[in-house]
């Protein structure tokens, strides 16, 4: 079970870092994370992370995918805590939608991992 948790933490942090690279360095617009293309990228990246983390899971893959989304979201808040405490960052409604899509993406990837693993056996 420890191996699954390691994959969850690695996937959540890695996907959140990849998303940050997209938002801060690859995107051509400001606040892309709150626009449809930024939201789609968050969903797809977390779906890939959920798929990777859930593939070897023996049990409830949906919980693994949701955990990937939760770890990524918590990692985001851990990194942004200093600016939040200083009062320099606000969270509009679209930020909460973004985080919800991270959870949904992780869950969708995990469900896809369950379907592909089940079809191979």
C-alpha positions in Angstrom: 0.0 0.0 0.0 2.9 2.3 0.6 3.9 2.0 -3.0 0.5 3.3 -4.1 0.7 6.3 -1.7 4.1 7.1 -3.1 2.7 7.1 -6.6 -0.2 9.3 -5.5 2.1 11.9 -4.0 4.6 11.8 -6.9 1.7 12.1 -9.4 -0.1 14.9 -7.6 3.0 17.0 -7.1 4.5 16.4 -10.6 1.2 17.2 -12.4 0.8 20.4 -10.4 4.3 21.4 -11.2 3.7 20.7 -14.9 0.5 22.7 -14.8 2.4 25.6 -13.2 5.0 25.4 -16.0 2.1 25.6 -18.5 0.4 28.5 -16.7 3.5 30.6 -16.1 5.8 29.8 -19.0 4.0 28.3 -21.9 0.6 30.1 -21.9 0.3 33.1 -24.1 -2.4 34.9 -22.0 -2.6 36.1 -18.4 -4.8 34.2 -16.0 -5.0 31.3 -18.4 -5.8 28.9 -15.5 -9.2 30.5 -15.3 -10.1 30.3 -19.0 -11.5 27.2 -20.8 -8.1 26.1 -22.3 -6.4 26.4 -18.9 -9.2 24.5 -17.3 -8.9 21.8 -20.0 -5.2 21.5 -19.5 -5.7 21.0 -15.7 -8.2 18.3 -16.3 -6.1 16.4 -18.9 -2.9 16.6 -16.8 -4.6 15.3 -13.7 -6.3 12.6 -15.7 -2.8 11.5 -16.9 -1.6 11.6 -13.3 -4.6 9.7 -12.0 -4.1 7.1 -14.7 -0.5 6.6 -13.9 -1.0 6.4 -10.1 -4.1 4.1 -10.3 -2.8 1.5 -12.8 -1.1 -0.8 -10.3 -3.7 -0.2 -7.5 -5.3 -3.4 -6.5 -8.4 -1.9 -5.0 -10.5 1.2 -5.4 -8.9 3.1 -8.2 -11.3 6.0 -8.0 -10.0 6.8 -4.5 -6.5 6.8 -5.9 -7.4 9.3 -8.7 -9.2 11.6 -6.3 -6.2 11.4 -4.0 -4.0 12.6 -6.8 -6.2 15.6 -7.3 -6.3 16.3 -3.6 -2.5 16.1 -3.3 -2.1 18.4 -6.3 -4.5 21.0 -4.9 -2.9 20.8 -1.4 0.5 21.3 -3.0 -0.8 24.4 -4.8 -2.1 25.8 -1.6 1.2 25.0 0.3 3.1 26.9 -2.4 0.7 29.9 -2.4 0.4 30.1 1.4 2.8 33.0 1.9 1.0 35.2 -0.7 -2.4 34.2 0.8 -1.2 35.2 4.3 0.1 38.4 3.0 -3.2 39.2 1.5 -1.8 39.4 -2.0 -3.8 36.6 -3.5 -7.5 36.0 -3.8 -9.4 33.0 -5.0 -12.3 33.7 -7.4 -14.9 31.2 -8.3 -13.0 30.0 -11.3 -10.1 29.0 -9.0 -12.5 26.6 -7.2 -13.7 25.3 -10.5 -10.1 24.7 -11.5 -9.4 22.7 -8.4 -12.6 20.7 -8.9 -11.5 19.8 -12.4 -8.2 18.6 -10.9 -10.2 16.2 -8.7 -12.4 15.2 -11.6 -9.4 14.7 -13.9 -7.7 12.5 -11.4 -10.8 10.4 -11.0 -11.4 10.1 -14.7 -7.8 9.0 -15.3 -8.2 6.4 -12.5 -11.4 5.1 -14.0 -9.8 4.8 -17.3 -6.9 2.9 -15.7 -9.5 0.5 -14.2 -11.1 -0.1 -17.6 -7.8 -0.7 -19.4 -6.5 -3.0 -16.7 -9.7 -4.9 -16.5 -9.8 -5.4 -20.3 -6.3 -6.8 -20.4 -7.0 -9.6 -17.8 
